[in-house]
Amino acid sequence: MKRKVLEKKLRYAGCYLKREGSSHSLWINPKTGIIEAIPRHLAIKKPLARKILKSLNAD
């Protein structure tokens, strides 16, 4: 999955970017308070993308 597509799905679910790191970006779901690290690659493998979406309640 492309990183931009994953970020778009997260934004649609109400999540937002908390901060940028050197190799990961931290996204937070304000409803649950859960923070998830997203690698800064152009493409993210589907199992990891599904895990991130499920963890942030954005699936």
N, C-alpha and C positions, 0 to 999 in steps of 0.2 A: 504494500500500500504506500502510496506517495505520502510524504510527511504533510504536505499542504492539505491533502484530503482528510487525513487524521485530525489535523488542527481545526479544520472546518467543522467536522463532526463534534469535536469537543466544544467549540464555541456555540454551536447550535444547542448543545445540551446544557449550556449555562456555565461551563468551565472557563477559566481564564488563566493566562500566563502569569505565574507568580514571579519568576526570575529566570534569567538566562545563566547557564553555567558554561564552562569551557567545552564540555562534551555532552551535556544534557540540558534540557529545559525542564523546569518544574511547573506543572500545571496543577491547579487546585479546583475542586468542586466546592463552591461555597455552601451548598446545601448540606453536604456531609462532612466537610472539612478534610476530606482525603486529598493527599498530595501524591502525585505520580511523576516519576522521572521519564522523560521521553528523549531518546537518543537524537543527536543532531545529524542524522544521515538523511540523504535525499529520499531513500526508500527504506521502509520499515517492514520487516517480515510479518506476514499475516497473523501467525500465532501471537506474536508480541503485541501487535496492534489490537487484536481481540482482547488480550489480557488487560491492556491499558484502558480500553473502552469499558470493559466490564468492571474494572476496579473503580473507575470514576463514575459509574452508573450512567454511562453515555451510550450504551448499546441499544 
